[in-house]
């Protein structure tokens, strides 16, 4: 199996006038964009999860220090 970058290099150096290559270039661009969006959403979800844990910790600390 090839890594994504290797596939990209092969794709970019292929003959764009061949119909199969043109279709594959389009498909590859779409798949790359989908992966980028997915990775971005995962990062946002992880940040949100970390923020929620921080808020919960701060709320528990306030109740623990309540006289």
N, CA, C and O atoms as a DFTB+ gen file, in Angstrom:
268 C
 N C O
     1  1       0.843      -1.178       0.000
     2  2       0.000       0.000       0.000
     3  2       0.885       1.238       0.000
     4  3       1.940       1.270       0.633
     5  1       0.439       2.236      -0.711
     6  2       1.175       3.494      -0.777
     7  2       0.615       4.489       0.234
     8  3      -0.578       4.495       0.538
     9  1       1.509       5.325       0.740
    10  2       1.029       6.379       1.623
    11  2       0.365       7.459       0.778
    12  3       0.536       7.502      -0.441
    13  1      -0.384       8.317       1.429
    14  2      -1.151       9.340       0.724
    15  2      -0.253      10.236      -0.136
    16  3      -0.614      10.579      -1.262
    17  1       0.898      10.609       0.385
    18  2       1.792      11.499      -0.365
    19  2       2.324      10.822      -1.626
    20  3       2.454      11.462      -2.669
    21  1       2.632       9.531      -1.530
    22  2       3.111       8.796      -2.710
    23  2       2.020       8.743      -3.776
    24  3       2.297       8.914      -4.964
    25  1       0.784       8.506      -3.351
    26  2      -0.335       8.496      -4.304
    27  2      -0.494       9.863      -4.953
    28  3      -0.761       9.967      -6.150
    29  1      -0.328      10.899      -4.159
    30  2      -0.433      12.263      -4.681
    31  2       0.634      12.524      -5.738
    32  3       0.340      13.092      -6.789
    33  1       1.869      12.112      -5.466
    34  2       2.954      12.334      -6.434
    35  2       2.713      11.569      -7.732
    36  3       2.928      12.107      -8.818
    37  1       2.276      10.336      -7.629
    38  2       1.976       9.543      -8.825
    39  2       0.855      10.202      -9.608
    40  3       0.914      10.303     -10.834
    41  1      -0.160      10.647      -8.895
    42  2      -1.309      11.291      -9.510
    43  2      -0.906      12.572     -10.233
    44  3      -1.359      12.823     -11.350
    45  1      -0.062      13.380      -9.607
    46  2       0.324      14.653     -10.193
    47  2       1.255      14.498     -11.397
    48  3       1.319      15.384     -12.250
    49  1       1.965      13.391     -11.468
    50  2       2.897      13.182     -12.567
    51  2       2.320      12.324     -13.690
    52  3       3.035      11.955     -14.622
    53  1       1.047      12.012     -13.605
    54  2       0.390      11.216     -14.644
    55  2      -0.126      12.124     -15.760
    56  3      -0.229      13.340     -15.596
    57  1      -0.443      11.515     -16.882
    58  2      -0.936      12.253     -18.044
    59  2      -2.377      12.717     -17.809
    60  3      -3.282      11.884     -17.756
    61  1      -2.610      14.028     -17.668
    62  2      -3.957      14.526     -17.357
    63  2      -4.937      14.408     -18.514
    64  3      -6.136      14.606     -18.318
    65  1      -4.460      14.092     -19.713
    66  2      -5.355      14.007     -20.874
    67  2      -6.048      12.647     -20.967
    68  3      -7.006      12.482     -21.722
    69  1      -5.561      11.685     -20.202
    70  2      -6.220      10.382     -20.179
    71  2      -7.436      10.478     -19.258
    72  3      -7.348      10.996     -18.144
    73  1      -8.556       9.979     -19.734
    74  2      -9.817      10.117     -19.003
    75  2      -9.744       9.488     -17.617
    76  3     -10.206      10.085     -16.645
    77  1      -9.177       8.301     -17.514
    78  2      -9.094       7.619     -16.216
    79  2      -8.248       8.419     -15.227
    80  3      -8.570       8.485     -14.040
    81  1      -7.175       9.022     -15.714
    82  2      -6.303       9.825     -14.851
    83  2      -7.039      11.082     -14.391
    84  3      -6.944      11.460     -13.224
    85  1      -7.764      11.726     -15.290
    86  2      -8.517      12.933     -14.936
    87  2      -9.559      12.628     -13.868
    88  3      -9.732      13.396     -12.922
    89  1     -10.246      11.515     -14.021
    90  2     -11.247      11.115     -13.019
    91  2     -10.572      10.833     -11.688
    92  3     -11.067      11.240     -10.636
    93  1      -9.457      10.145     -11.732
    94  2      -8.746       9.811     -10.502
    95  2      -8.221      11.067      -9.807
    96  3      -8.254      11.150      -8.579
    97  1      -7.742      12.036     -10.571
    98  2      -7.277      13.281      -9.964
    99  2      -8.417      13.980      -9.229
   100  3      -8.235      14.489      -8.123
   101  1      -9.566      13.998      -9.841
   102  2     -10.734      14.614      -9.215
   103  2     -11.117      13.852      -7.951
   104  3     -11.366      14.454      -6.907
   105  1     -11.163      12.531      -8.050
   106  2     -11.505      11.692      -6.895
   107  2     -10.487      11.859      -5.773
   108  3     -10.853      11.936      -4.600
   109  1      -9.225      11.913      -6.134
   110  2      -8.177      12.051      -5.130
   111  2      -8.302      13.387      -4.401
   112  3      -8.147      13.447      -3.181
   113  1      -8.580      14.452      -5.143
   114  2      -8.745      15.772      -4.521
   115  2      -9.919      15.771      -3.550
   116  3      -9.833      16.352      -2.468
   117  1     -11.002      15.128      -3.927
   118  2     -12.177      15.045      -3.050
   119  2     -11.841      14.267      -1.787
   120  3     -12.196      14.689      -0.686
   121  1     -11.163      13.136      -1.933
   122  2     -10.820      12.312      -0.774
   123  2      -9.861      13.036       0.168
   124  3      -9.984      12.922       1.388
   125  1      -8.914      13.774      -0.390
   126  2      -7.975      14.538       0.434
   127  2      -8.729      15.585       1.243
   128  3      -8.451      15.776       2.427
   129  1      -9.677      16.261       0.614
   130  2     -10.460      17.285       1.308
   131  2     -11.321      16.662       2.415
   132  3     -11.424      17.219       3.508
   133  1     -11.932      15.518       2.136
   134  2     -12.730      14.831       3.151
   135  2     -11.868      14.472       4.361
   136  3     -12.288      14.653       5.504
   137  1     -10.674      13.969       4.107
   138  2      -9.771      13.593       5.189
   139  2      -9.357      14.811       5.998
   140  3      -9.290      14.742       7.225
   141  1      -9.080      15.922       5.334
   142  2      -8.691      17.143       6.034
   143  2      -9.832      17.631       6.931
   144  3      -9.596      18.036       8.069
   145  1     -11.055      17.593       6.426
   146  2     -12.209      18.013       7.220
   147  2     -12.392      17.090       8.414
   148  3     -12.662      17.556       9.521
   149  1     -12.250      15.797       8.205
   150  2     -12.384      14.829       9.291
   151  2     -11.341      15.076      10.379
   152  3     -11.671      15.075      11.565
   153  1     -10.092      15.288       9.985
   154  2      -9.033      15.539      10.954
   155  2      -9.287      16.837      11.720
   156  3      -9.020      16.920      12.918
   157  1      -9.801      17.845      11.023
   158  2     -10.123      19.115      11.667
   159  2     -11.243      18.938      12.698
   160  3     -11.170      19.485      13.799
   161  1     -12.265      18.181      12.341
   162  2     -13.374      17.947      13.270
   163  2     -12.935      17.134      14.481
   164  3     -13.399      17.382      15.594
   165  1     -12.054      16.175      14.276
   166  2     -11.523      15.393      15.402
   167  2     -10.748      16.299      16.348
   168  3     -10.888      16.188      17.566
   169  1      -9.932      17.195      15.799
   170  2      -9.160      18.119      16.624
   171  2     -10.089      19.042      17.415
   172  3      -9.841      19.313      18.590
   173  1     -11.150      19.521      16.779
   174  2     -12.109      20.386      17.471
   175  2     -12.796      19.618      18.592
   176  3     -12.966      20.148      19.690
   177  1     -13.191      18.378      18.330
   178  2     -13.849      17.556      19.347
   179  2     -12.911      17.303      20.524
   180  3     -13.350      17.330      21.674
   181  1     -11.643      17.061      20.261
   182  2     -10.685      16.833      21.336
   183  2     -10.500      18.093      22.179
   184  3     -10.421      18.017      23.405
   185  1     -10.431      19.260      21.516
   186  2     -10.308      20.516      22.257
   187  2     -11.548      20.772      23.111
   188  3     -11.438      21.207      24.257
   189  1     -12.723      20.502      22.552
   190  2     -13.969      20.685      23.295
   191  2     -14.023      19.756      24.504
   192  3     -14.439      20.162      25.590
   193  1     -13.607      18.525      24.312
   194  2     -13.577      17.556      25.413
   195  2     -12.625      18.018      26.518
   196  3     -12.951      17.923      27.701
   197  1     -11.461      18.511      26.136
   198  2     -10.495      19.010      27.119
   199  2     -11.060      20.211      27.869
   200  3     -10.887      20.335      29.082
   201  1     -11.738      21.096      27.136
   202  2     -12.335      22.280      27.759
   203  2     -13.422      21.869      28.751
   204  3     -13.495      22.419      29.850
   205  1     -14.260      20.915      28.378
   206  2     -15.320      20.456      29.277
   207  2     -14.746      19.832      30.546
   208  3     -15.279      20.043      31.635
   209  1     -13.670      19.069      30.414
   210  2     -13.021      18.492      31.590
   211  2     -12.463      19.587      32.494
   212  3     -12.550      19.494      33.718
   213  1     -11.889      20.625      31.884
   214  2     -11.350      21.742      32.657
   215  2     -12.463      22.454      33.413
   216  3     -12.308      22.772      34.592
   217  1     -13.578      22.706      32.746
   218  2     -14.711      23.376      33.395
   219  2     -15.234      22.532      34.547
   220  3     -15.496      23.062      35.627
   221  1     -15.391      21.225      34.339
   222  2     -15.869      20.336      35.399
   223  2     -14.921      20.353      36.589
   224  3     -15.365      20.362      37.737
   225  1     -13.632      20.358      36.325
   226  2     -12.633      20.381      37.389
   227  2     -12.732      21.677      38.180
   228  3     -12.657      21.662      39.409
   229  1     -12.900      22.794      37.487
   230  2     -13.011      24.083      38.168
   231  2     -14.274      24.146      39.016
   232  3     -14.245      24.672      40.128
   233  1     -15.382      23.615      38.504
   234  2     -16.625      23.611      39.273
   235  2     -16.478      22.744      40.514
   236  3     -16.922      23.135      41.593
   237  1     -15.863      21.573      40.380
   238  2     -15.654      20.704      41.537
   239  2     -14.722      21.343      42.553
   240  3     -14.917      21.188      43.758
   241  1     -13.699      22.069      42.071
   242  2     -12.789      22.752      42.986
   243  2     -13.513      23.835      43.770
   244  3     -13.225      24.037      44.950
   245  1     -14.450      24.536      43.136
   246  2     -15.205      25.575      43.838
   247  2     -16.068      24.982      44.940
   248  3     -16.155      25.533      46.037
   249  1     -16.708      23.849      44.640
   250  2     -17.537      23.212      45.661
   251  2     -16.687      22.616      46.779
   252  3     -17.107      22.610      47.936
   253  1     -15.544      22.136      46.461
   254  2     -14.660      21.541      47.472
   255  2     -14.124      22.599      48.414
   256  3     -13.879      22.318      49.587
   257  1     -13.939      23.801      47.920
   258  2     -13.385      24.872      48.772
   259  2     -14.485      25.714      49.412
   260  3     -14.183      26.682      50.111
   261  1     -15.729      25.374      49.193
   262  2     -16.852      26.106      49.767
   263  2     -16.888      25.861      51.274
   264  3     -16.891      24.714      51.722
   265  1     -16.915      26.959      52.065
   266  2     -16.851      26.761      53.528
   267  2     -18.093      26.182      54.134
   268  3     -18.151      25.975      55.346
